[in-house]
Amino acid sequence: MDELPKDPFMLMSFINMKLRDYYKSLDELCEDLNIEQEILTTTLGSIGMEYNPETNKFW
């Protein structure tokens, strides 16, 4: 996750853009970008964001 935005709000924006434009699921995104899903969800959870698989985004 060294190459991803450090600010959680910027990270959320970046991840949601990637999910919207390139990936059908969080699993697919994490696998392709070599991101640990638990770290990502914990980081975004720290600002109250949760992944919704039905909409394929954090909110």
mmCIF file of the N, C-alpha and C atoms, coordinates in Angstrom:
data_MODEL
# 
_entry.id   MODEL 
# 
loop_
_atom_site.group_PDB 
_atom_site.id 
_atom_site.type_symbol 
_atom_site.label_atom_id 
_atom_site.label_alt_id 
_atom_site.label_comp_id 
_atom_site.label_asym_id 
_atom_site.label_entity_id 
_atom_site.label_seq_id 
_atom_site.pdbx_PDB_ins_code 
_atom_site.Cartn_x 
_atom_site.Cartn_y 
_atom_site.Cartn_z 
_atom_site.occupancy 
_atom_site.B_iso_or_equiv 
_atom_site.pdbx_formal_charge 
_atom_site.auth_seq_id 
_atom_site.auth_comp_id 
_atom_site.auth_asym_id 
_atom_site.auth_atom_id 
_atom_site.pdbx_PDB_model_num 
ATOM 1   N N  . MET A 1 1  ? 0.819   -1.201 0.000   1.00 0.00 ? 1  MET A N  1 
ATOM 2   C CA . MET A 1 1  ? 0.000   0.000  0.000   1.00 0.00 ? 1  MET A CA 1 
ATOM 3   C C  . MET A 1 1  ? 0.858   1.258  0.000   1.00 0.00 ? 1  MET A C  1 
ATOM 4   N N  . ASP A 1 2  ? 2.142   1.091  -0.204  1.00 0.00 ? 2  ASP A N  1 
ATOM 5   C CA . ASP A 1 2  ? 3.045   2.236  -0.194  1.00 0.00 ? 2  ASP A CA 1 
ATOM 6   C C  . ASP A 1 2  ? 2.767   3.226  -1.313  1.00 0.00 ? 2  ASP A C  1 
ATOM 7   N N  . GLU A 1 3  ? 2.243   2.749  -2.431  1.00 0.00 ? 3  GLU A N  1 
ATOM 8   C CA . GLU A 1 3  ? 2.012   3.613  -3.583  1.00 0.00 ? 3  GLU A CA 1 
ATOM 9   C C  . GLU A 1 3  ? 0.636   4.275  -3.577  1.00 0.00 ? 3  GLU A C  1 
ATOM 10  N N  . LEU A 1 4  ? -0.199  3.919  -2.626  1.00 0.00 ? 4  LEU A N  1 
ATOM 11  C CA . LEU A 1 4  ? -1.555  4.466  -2.544  1.00 0.00 ? 4  LEU A CA 1 
ATOM 12  C C  . LEU A 1 4  ? -1.557  5.746  -1.721  1.00 0.00 ? 4  LEU A C  1 
ATOM 13  N N  . PRO A 1 5  ? -2.572  6.591  -1.920  1.00 0.00 ? 5  PRO A N  1 
ATOM 14  C CA . PRO A 1 5  ? -2.669  7.814  -1.119  1.00 0.00 ? 5  PRO A CA 1 
ATOM 15  C C  . PRO A 1 5  ? -2.674  7.495  0.379   1.00 0.00 ? 5  PRO A C  1 
ATOM 16  N N  . LYS A 1 6  ? -1.972  8.300  1.155   1.00 0.00 ? 6  LYS A N  1 
ATOM 17  C CA . LYS A 1 6  ? -1.887  8.092  2.605   1.00 0.00 ? 6  LYS A CA 1 
ATOM 18  C C  . LYS A 1 6  ? -3.114  8.632  3.336   1.00 0.00 ? 6  LYS A C  1 
ATOM 19  N N  . ASP A 1 7  ? -3.670  9.705  2.851   1.00 0.00 ? 7  ASP A N  1 
ATOM 20  C CA . ASP A 1 7  ? -4.856  10.300 3.472   1.00 0.00 ? 7  ASP A CA 1 
ATOM 21  C C  . ASP A 1 7  ? -6.044  9.371  3.228   1.00 0.00 ? 7  ASP A C  1 
ATOM 22  N N  . PRO A 1 8  ? -6.756  8.960  4.292   1.00 0.00 ? 8  PRO A N  1 
ATOM 23  C CA . PRO A 1 8  ? -7.868  8.010  4.116   1.00 0.00 ? 8  PRO A CA 1 
ATOM 24  C C  . PRO A 1 8  ? -8.968  8.501  3.180   1.00 0.00 ? 8  PRO A C  1 
ATOM 25  N N  . PHE A 1 9  ? -9.240  9.797  3.153   1.00 0.00 ? 9  PHE A N  1 
ATOM 26  C CA . PHE A 1 9  ? -10.290 10.315 2.267   1.00 0.00 ? 9  PHE A CA 1 
ATOM 27  C C  . PHE A 1 9  ? -9.844  10.273 0.804   1.00 0.00 ? 9  PHE A C  1 
ATOM 28  N N  . MET A 1 10 ? -8.569  10.584 0.566   1.00 0.00 ? 10 MET A N  1 
ATOM 29  C CA . MET A 1 10 ? -8.037  10.486 -0.796  1.00 0.00 ? 10 MET A CA 1 
ATOM 30  C C  . MET A 1 10 ? -7.963  9.020  -1.224  1.00 0.00 ? 10 MET A C  1 
ATOM 31  N N  . LEU A 1 11 ? -7.631  8.146  -0.283  1.00 0.00 ? 11 LEU A N  1 
ATOM 32  C CA . LEU A 1 11 ? -7.584  6.719  -0.565  1.00 0.00 ? 11 LEU A CA 1 
ATOM 33  C C  . LEU A 1 11 ? -8.964  6.210  -0.956  1.00 0.00 ? 11 LEU A C  1 
ATOM 34  N N  . MET A 1 12 ? -9.980  6.615  -0.219  1.00 0.00 ? 12 MET A N  1 
ATOM 35  C CA . MET A 1 12 ? -11.342 6.201  -0.537  1.00 0.00 ? 12 MET A CA 1 
ATOM 36  C C  . MET A 1 12 ? -11.729 6.650  -1.949  1.00 0.00 ? 12 MET A C  1 
ATOM 37  N N  . SER A 1 13 ? -11.417 7.875  -2.287  1.00 0.00 ? 13 SER A N  1 
ATOM 38  C CA . SER A 1 13 ? -11.728 8.388  -3.613  1.00 0.00 ? 13 SER A CA 1 
ATOM 39  C C  . SER A 1 13 ? -11.003 7.584  -4.696  1.00 0.00 ? 13 SER A C  1 
ATOM 40  N N  . PHE A 1 14 ? -9.747  7.308  -4.470  1.00 0.00 ? 14 PHE A N  1 
ATOM 41  C CA . PHE A 1 14 ? -8.941  6.542  -5.425  1.00 0.00 ? 14 PHE A CA 1 
ATOM 42  C C  . PHE A 1 14 ? -9.497  5.129  -5.599  1.00 0.00 ? 14 PHE A C  1 
ATOM 43  N N  . ILE A 1 15 ? -9.772  4.453  -4.486  1.00 0.00 ? 15 ILE A N  1 
ATOM 44  C CA . ILE A 1 15 ? -10.274 3.073  -4.532  1.00 0.00 ? 15 ILE A CA 1 
ATOM 45  C C  . ILE A 1 15 ? -11.650 3.026  -5.196  1.00 0.00 ? 15 ILE A C  1 
ATOM 46  N N  . ASN A 1 16 ? -12.533 3.956  -4.849  1.00 0.00 ? 16 ASN A N  1 
ATOM 47  C CA . ASN A 1 16 ? -13.866 3.969  -5.470  1.00 0.00 ? 16 ASN A CA 1 
ATOM 48  C C  . ASN A 1 16 ? -13.789 4.217  -6.967  1.00 0.00 ? 16 ASN A C  1 
ATOM 49  N N  . MET A 1 17 ? -12.867 5.063  -7.390  1.00 0.00 ? 17 MET A N  1 
ATOM 50  C CA . MET A 1 17 ? -12.693 5.309  -8.829  1.00 0.00 ? 17 MET A CA 1 
ATOM 51  C C  . MET A 1 17 ? -12.226 4.032  -9.520  1.00 0.00 ? 17 MET A C  1 
ATOM 52  N N  . LYS A 1 18 ? -11.274 3.341  -8.911  1.00 0.00 ? 18 LYS A N  1 
ATOM 53  C CA . LYS A 1 18 ? -10.778 2.090  -9.493  1.00 0.00 ? 18 LYS A CA 1 
ATOM 54  C C  . LYS A 1 18 ? -11.892 1.036  -9.538  1.00 0.00 ? 18 LYS A C  1 
ATOM 55  N N  . LEU A 1 19 ? -12.662 0.938  -8.460  1.00 0.00 ? 19 LEU A N  1 
ATOM 56  C CA . LEU A 1 19 ? -13.771 -0.027 -8.432  1.00 0.00 ? 19 LEU A CA 1 
ATOM 57  C C  . LEU A 1 19 ? -14.803 0.307  -9.506  1.00 0.00 ? 19 LEU A C  1 
ATOM 58  N N  . ARG A 1 20 ? -15.114 1.566  -9.650  1.00 0.00 ? 20 ARG A N  1 
ATOM 59  C CA . ARG A 1 20 ? -16.117 1.988  -10.634 1.00 0.00 ? 20 ARG A CA 1 
ATOM 60  C C  . ARG A 1 20 ? -15.648 1.737  -12.062 1.00 0.00 ? 20 ARG A C  1 
ATOM 61  N N  . ASP A 1 21 ? -14.383 2.044  -12.339 1.00 0.00 ? 21 ASP A N  1 
ATOM 62  C CA . ASP A 1 21 ? -13.912 2.028  -13.724 1.00 0.00 ? 21 ASP A CA 1 
ATOM 63  C C  . ASP A 1 21 ? -13.246 0.726  -14.185 1.00 0.00 ? 21 ASP A C  1 
ATOM 64  N N  . TYR A 1 22 ? -12.707 -0.056 -13.229 1.00 0.00 ? 22 TYR A N  1 
ATOM 65  C CA . TYR A 1 22 ? -11.876 -1.178 -13.667 1.00 0.00 ? 22 TYR A CA 1 
ATOM 66  C C  . TYR A 1 22 ? -12.181 -2.530 -13.028 1.00 0.00 ? 22 TYR A C  1 
ATOM 67  N N  . TYR A 1 23 ? -12.828 -2.563 -11.874 1.00 0.00 ? 23 TYR A N  1 
ATOM 68  C CA . TYR A 1 23 ? -12.961 -3.822 -11.152 1.00 0.00 ? 23 TYR A CA 1 
ATOM 69  C C  . TYR A 1 23 ? -14.408 -4.107 -10.781 1.00 0.00 ? 23 TYR A C  1 
ATOM 70  N N  . LYS A 1 24 ? -14.764 -5.383 -10.820 1.00 0.00 ? 24 LYS A N  1 
ATOM 71  C CA . LYS A 1 24 ? -16.126 -5.801 -10.496 1.00 0.00 ? 24 LYS A CA 1 
ATOM 72  C C  . LYS A 1 24 ? -16.311 -6.084 -9.017  1.00 0.00 ? 24 LYS A C  1 
ATOM 73  N N  . SER A 1 25 ? -15.198 -6.175 -8.267  1.00 0.00 ? 25 SER A N  1 
ATOM 74  C CA . SER A 1 25 ? -15.293 -6.466 -6.841  1.00 0.00 ? 25 SER A CA 1 
ATOM 75  C C  . SER A 1 25 ? -14.046 -5.987 -6.115  1.00 0.00 ? 25 SER A C  1 
ATOM 76  N N  . LEU A 1 26 ? -14.173 -5.871 -4.808  1.00 0.00 ? 26 LEU A N  1 
ATOM 77  C CA . LEU A 1 26 ? -13.027 -5.497 -3.976  1.00 0.00 ? 26 LEU A CA 1 
ATOM 78  C C  . LEU A 1 26 ? -11.972 -6.593 -4.014  1.00 0.00 ? 26 LEU A C  1 
ATOM 79  N N  . ASP A 1 27 ? -12.399 -7.847 -4.035  1.00 0.00 ? 27 ASP A N  1 
ATOM 80  C CA . ASP A 1 27 ? -11.447 -8.958 -4.118  1.00 0.00 ? 27 ASP A CA 1 
ATOM 81  C C  . ASP A 1 27 ? -10.589 -8.854 -5.379  1.00 0.00 ? 27 ASP A C  1 
ATOM 82  N N  . GLU A 1 28 ? -11.237 -8.566 -6.495  1.00 0.00 ? 28 GLU A N  1 
ATOM 83  C CA . GLU A 1 28 ? -10.527 -8.445 -7.768  1.00 0.00 ? 28 GLU A CA 1 
ATOM 84  C C  . GLU A 1 28 ? -9.522  -7.294 -7.723  1.00 0.00 ? 28 GLU A C  1 
ATOM 85  N N  . LEU A 1 29 ? -9.930  -6.156 -7.196  1.00 0.00 ? 29 LEU A N  1 
ATOM 86  C CA . LEU A 1 29 ? -9.045  -4.994 -7.082  1.00 0.00 ? 29 LEU A CA 1 
ATOM 87  C C  . LEU A 1 29 ? -7.832  -5.324 -6.217  1.00 0.00 ? 29 LEU A C  1 
ATOM 88  N N  . CYS A 1 30 ? -8.068  -5.888 -5.044  1.00 0.00 ? 30 CYS A N  1 
ATOM 89  C CA . CYS A 1 30 ? -6.977  -6.195 -4.117  1.00 0.00 ? 30 CYS A CA 1 
ATOM 90  C C  . CYS A 1 30 ? -5.999  -7.199 -4.709  1.00 0.00 ? 30 CYS A C  1 
ATOM 91  N N  . GLU A 1 31 ? -6.535  -8.200 -5.381  1.00 0.00 ? 31 GLU A N  1 
ATOM 92  C CA . GLU A 1 31 ? -5.664  -9.200 -5.995  1.00 0.00 ? 31 GLU A CA 1 
ATOM 93  C C  . GLU A 1 31 ? -4.818  -8.585 -7.100  1.00 0.00 ? 31 GLU A C  1 
ATOM 94  N N  . ASP A 1 32 ? -5.436  -7.806 -7.958  1.00 0.00 ? 32 ASP A N  1 
ATOM 95  C CA . ASP A 1 32 ? -4.725  -7.220 -9.093  1.00 0.00 ? 32 ASP A CA 1 
ATOM 96  C C  . ASP A 1 32 ? -3.693  -6.183 -8.660  1.00 0.00 ? 32 ASP A C  1 
ATOM 97  N N  . LEU A 1 33 ? -4.033  -5.372 -7.658  1.00 0.00 ? 33 LEU A N  1 
ATOM 98  C CA . LEU A 1 33 ? -3.118  -4.316 -7.203  1.00 0.00 ? 33 LEU A CA 1 
ATOM 99  C C  . LEU A 1 33 ? -2.215  -4.763 -6.059  1.00 0.00 ? 33 LEU A C  1 
ATOM 100 N N  . ASN A 1 34 ? -2.336  -6.029 -5.680  1.00 0.00 ? 34 ASN A N  1 
ATOM 101 C CA . ASN A 1 34 ? -1.528  -6.587 -4.591  1.00 0.00 ? 34 ASN A CA 1 
ATOM 102 C C  . ASN A 1 34 ? -1.685  -5.779 -3.302  1.00 0.00 ? 34 ASN A C  1 
ATOM 103 N N  . ILE A 1 35 ? -2.943  -5.565 -2.926  1.00 0.00 ? 35 ILE A N  1 
ATOM 104 C CA . ILE A 1 35 ? -3.290  -4.817 -1.721  1.00 0.00 ? 35 ILE A CA 1 
ATOM 105 C C  . ILE A 1 35 ? -3.870  -5.790 -0.706  1.00 0.00 ? 35 ILE A C  1 
ATOM 106 N N  . GLU A 1 36 ? -3.453  -5.681 0.537   1.00 0.00 ? 36 GLU A N  1 
ATOM 107 C CA . GLU A 1 36 ? -4.039  -6.510 1.586   1.00 0.00 ? 36 GLU A CA 1 
ATOM 108 C C  . GLU A 1 36 ? -5.410  -5.939 1.932   1.00 0.00 ? 36 GLU A C  1 
ATOM 109 N N  . GLN A 1 37 ? -6.453  -6.721 1.636   1.00 0.00 ? 37 GLN A N  1 
ATOM 110 C CA . GLN A 1 37 ? -7.828  -6.248 1.807   1.00 0.00 ? 37 GLN A CA 1 
ATOM 111 C C  . GLN A 1 37 ? -8.117  -5.854 3.252   1.00 0.00 ? 37 GLN A C  1 
ATOM 112 N N  . GLU A 1 38 ? -7.590  -6.593 4.209   1.00 0.00 ? 38 GLU A N  1 
ATOM 113 C CA . GLU A 1 38 ? -7.850  -6.288 5.615   1.00 0.00 ? 38 GLU A CA 1 
ATOM 114 C C  . GLU A 1 38 ? -7.280  -4.918 5.998   1.00 0.00 ? 38 GLU A C  1 
ATOM 115 N N  . ILE A 1 39 ? -6.098  -4.606 5.526   1.00 0.00 ? 39 ILE A N  1 
ATOM 116 C CA . ILE A 1 39 ? -5.492  -3.295 5.820   1.00 0.00 ? 39 ILE A CA 1 
ATOM 117 C C  . ILE A 1 39 ? -6.311  -2.191 5.171   1.00 0.00 ? 39 ILE A C  1 
ATOM 118 N N  . LEU A 1 40 ? -6.727  -2.406 3.930   1.00 0.00 ? 40 LEU A N  1 
ATOM 119 C CA . LEU A 1 40 ? -7.528  -1.411 3.216   1.00 0.00 ? 40 LEU A CA 1 
ATOM 120 C C  . LEU A 1 40 ? -8.857  -1.160 3.928   1.00 0.00 ? 40 LEU A C  1 
ATOM 121 N N  . THR A 1 41 ? -9.561  -2.214 4.280   1.00 0.00 ? 41 THR A N  1 
ATOM 122 C CA . THR A 1 41 ? -10.860 -2.033 4.934   1.00 0.00 ? 41 THR A CA 1 
ATOM 123 C C  . THR A 1 41 ? -10.708 -1.433 6.332   1.00 0.00 ? 41 THR A C  1 
ATOM 124 N N  . THR A 1 42 ? -9.627  -1.754 7.023   1.00 0.00 ? 42 THR A N  1 
ATOM 125 C CA . THR A 1 42 ? -9.369  -1.161 8.339   1.00 0.00 ? 42 THR A CA 1 
ATOM 126 C C  . THR A 1 42 ? -9.059  0.326  8.209   1.00 0.00 ? 42 THR A C  1 
ATOM 127 N N  . THR A 1 43 ? -8.245  0.670  7.235   1.00 0.00 ? 43 THR A N  1 
ATOM 128 C CA . THR A 1 43 ? -7.892  2.082  7.010   1.00 0.00 ? 43 THR A CA 1 
ATOM 129 C C  . THR A 1 43 ? -9.123  2.901  6.667   1.00 0.00 ? 43 THR A C  1 
ATOM 130 N N  . LEU A 1 44 ? -9.940  2.405  5.756   1.00 0.00 ? 44 LEU A N  1 
ATOM 131 C CA . LEU A 1 44 ? -11.138 3.147  5.378   1.00 0.00 ? 44 LEU A CA 1 
ATOM 132 C C  . LEU A 1 44 ? -12.206 3.071  6.471   1.00 0.00 ? 44 LEU A C  1 
ATOM 133 N N  . GLY A 1 45 ? -12.200 2.011  7.227   1.00 0.00 ? 45 GLY A N  1 
ATOM 134 C CA . GLY A 1 45 ? -13.108 1.902  8.365   1.00 0.00 ? 45 GLY A CA 1 
ATOM 135 C C  . GLY A 1 45 ? -12.804 2.931  9.442   1.00 0.00 ? 45 GLY A C  1 
ATOM 136 N N  . SER A 1 46 ? -11.552 3.374  9.515   1.00 0.00 ? 46 SER A N  1 
ATOM 137 C CA . SER A 1 46 ? -11.168 4.376  10.516  1.00 0.00 ? 46 SER A CA 1 
ATOM 138 C C  . SER A 1 46 ? -11.846 5.723  10.278  1.00 0.00 ? 46 SER A C  1 
ATOM 139 N N  . ILE A 1 47 ? -12.348 5.930  9.063   1.00 0.00 ? 47 ILE A N  1 
ATOM 140 C CA . ILE A 1 47 ? -13.094 7.166  8.766   1.00 0.00 ? 47 ILE A CA 1 
ATOM 141 C C  . ILE A 1 47 ? -14.584 6.864  8.565   1.00 0.00 ? 47 ILE A C  1 
ATOM 142 N N  . GLY A 1 48 ? -14.991 5.682  9.014   1.00 0.00 ? 48 GLY A N  1 
ATOM 143 C CA . GLY A 1 48 ? -16.406 5.329  8.980   1.00 0.00 ? 48 GLY A CA 1 
ATOM 144 C C  . GLY A 1 48 ? -16.903 4.757  7.668   1.00 0.00 ? 48 GLY A C  1 
ATOM 145 N N  . MET A 1 49 ? -15.999 4.367  6.782   1.00 0.00 ? 49 MET A N  1 
ATOM 146 C CA . MET A 1 49 ? -16.402 3.839  5.482   1.00 0.00 ? 49 MET A CA 1 
ATOM 147 C C  . MET A 1 49 ? -16.428 2.321  5.505   1.00 0.00 ? 49 MET A C  1 
ATOM 148 N N  . GLU A 1 50 ? -17.431 1.754  4.847   1.00 0.00 ? 50 GLU A N  1 
ATOM 149 C CA . GLU A 1 50 ? -17.563 0.306  4.708   1.00 0.00 ? 50 GLU A CA 1 
ATOM 150 C C  . GLU A 1 50 ? -17.749 -0.018 3.236   1.00 0.00 ? 50 GLU A C  1 
ATOM 151 N N  . TYR A 1 51 ? -17.254 -1.185 2.837   1.00 0.00 ? 51 TYR A N  1 
ATOM 152 C CA . TYR A 1 51 ? -17.442 -1.631 1.463   1.00 0.00 ? 51 TYR A CA 1 
ATOM 153 C C  . TYR A 1 51 ? -18.832 -2.242 1.310   1.00 0.00 ? 51 TYR A C  1 
ATOM 154 N N  . ASN A 1 52 ? -19.526 -1.832 0.264   1.00 0.00 ? 52 ASN A N  1 
ATOM 155 C CA . ASN A 1 52 ? -20.839 -2.375 -0.058  1.00 0.00 ? 52 ASN A CA 1 
ATOM 156 C C  . ASN A 1 52 ? -20.705 -3.146 -1.369  1.00 0.00 ? 52 ASN A C  1 
ATOM 157 N N  . PRO A 1 53 ? -20.758 -4.493 -1.314  1.00 0.00 ? 53 PRO A N  1 
ATOM 158 C CA . PRO A 1 53 ? -20.595 -5.269 -2.543  1.00 0.00 ? 53 PRO A CA 1 
ATOM 159 C C  . PRO A 1 53 ? -21.710 -5.066 -3.567  1.00 0.00 ? 53 PRO A C  1 
ATOM 160 N N  . GLU A 1 54 ? -22.890 -4.671 -3.120  1.00 0.00 ? 54 GLU A N  1 
ATOM 161 C CA . GLU A 1 54 ? -23.989 -4.453 -4.059  1.00 0.00 ? 54 GLU A CA 1 
ATOM 162 C C  . GLU A 1 54 ? -23.734 -3.254 -4.949  1.00 0.00 ? 54 GLU A C  1 
ATOM 163 N N  . THR A 1 55 ? -23.125 -2.203 -4.400  1.00 0.00 ? 55 THR A N  1 
ATOM 164 C CA . THR A 1 55 ? -22.821 -1.013 -5.187  1.00 0.00 ? 55 THR A CA 1 
ATOM 165 C C  . THR A 1 55 ? -21.359 -0.968 -5.617  1.00 0.00 ? 55 THR A C  1 
ATOM 166 N N  . ASN A 1 56 ? -20.565 -1.909 -5.092  1.00 0.00 ? 56 ASN A N  1 
ATOM 167 C CA . ASN A 1 56 ? -19.133 -2.009 -5.397  1.00 0.00 ? 56 ASN A CA 1 
ATOM 168 C C  . ASN A 1 56 ? -18.407 -0.704 -5.083  1.00 0.00 ? 56 ASN A C  1 
ATOM 169 N N  . LYS A 1 57 ? -18.633 -0.198 -3.884  1.00 0.00 ? 57 LYS A N  1 
ATOM 170 C CA . LYS A 1 57 ? -17.914 1.007  -3.466  1.00 0.00 ? 57 LYS A CA 1 
ATOM 171 C C  . LYS A 1 57 ? -17.909 1.123  -1.941  1.00 0.00 ? 57 LYS A C  1 
ATOM 172 N N  . PHE A 1 58 ? -16.995 1.965  -1.477  1.00 0.00 ? 58 PHE A N  1 
ATOM 173 C CA . PHE A 1 58 ? -16.956 2.304  -0.058  1.00 0.00 ? 58 PHE A CA 1 
ATOM 174 C C  . PHE A 1 58 ? -17.851 3.517  0.160   1.00 0.00 ? 58 PHE A C  1 
ATOM 175 N N  . TRP A 1 59 ? -18.586 3.486  1.273   1.00 0.00 ? 59 TRP A N  1 
ATOM 176 C CA . TRP A 1 59 ? -19.440 4.635  1.636   1.00 0.00 ? 59 TRP A CA 1 
ATOM 177 C C  . TRP A 1 59 ? -19.740 4.602  3.077   1.00 0.00 ? 59 TRP A C  1 
# 
